[in-house]
């Protein structure tokens, strides 16, 4: 398993076809959402798009088919700051054949490491209920109640102190 940073154009097709196939709004490199549980933040802060740069990470594995070895993309994630101290993990997807094999944990590890490099104290996300166990296995804790979003009817905020 190999994990490394890539550009948005490498992740976007996976997000469009696999993670958010029925999404109506445009898929952008990053989101303006903020962490809603400290102080009195705005739900969205468009200045995030100008202040911070996103990081995109993929995981590939080597597979062999009829004596031909090739690299297969099996997971993606991204991360970006949403404030000087908060880092968001956004858009994780793991190929169903590779789930529960450490791919999500590798993506979270690299995303959290990037947040630390950028000086953040906390990483947060808003996963679907169906993906929650991957987050809690990495040490995220839930905050608040399940909510509906554009891409799922059951999401919950999670955070992990870095």
FENQUI-V769456 format. One line per field, one symbol per residue. phi: phi as a letter, one per 20 degrees, with the letter a starting at -180 (. if undefined). psi: psi as a letter, one per 30 degrees, with the letter a starting at -180 (. if undefined). burial: + if it has 9 or more other C-alpha atoms within 8 Angstrom, else -. A space follows every 50 residues. Layout:
phi = ???
psi = ???
burial = ???
This chain:
phi = .ccafcdgffegffffedecfdfeffedfbdefdfedcmcfffccffgfe ecdecdccccceccclmdebedfcababbafdafddcdebnfbcggfdfm cnffffffffffffgfgenedbdcbcffgfdgfffffeofdfcndfcecf daebdbfcbbfe
psi = kkklkaleffeeeeeeeeehfgkelkjlfllgkljggkbilkekjffeff elklkkklkllklkjhgkklkkkfklllllkfaffkkkkkhkkkkefgkg gfeeeeeeeeeeeeeeegglfkkllilleffeeeeeffgkklkalklkle flgilkkllkk.
burial = --+--+----++++++-+++--+--------+-++-----+---+--++- -+-+++++++++-----------+++++++++--++++++++++---++- --++++++-+++-+++---++++++++++--+-+++---++----+---- ---+++++++--
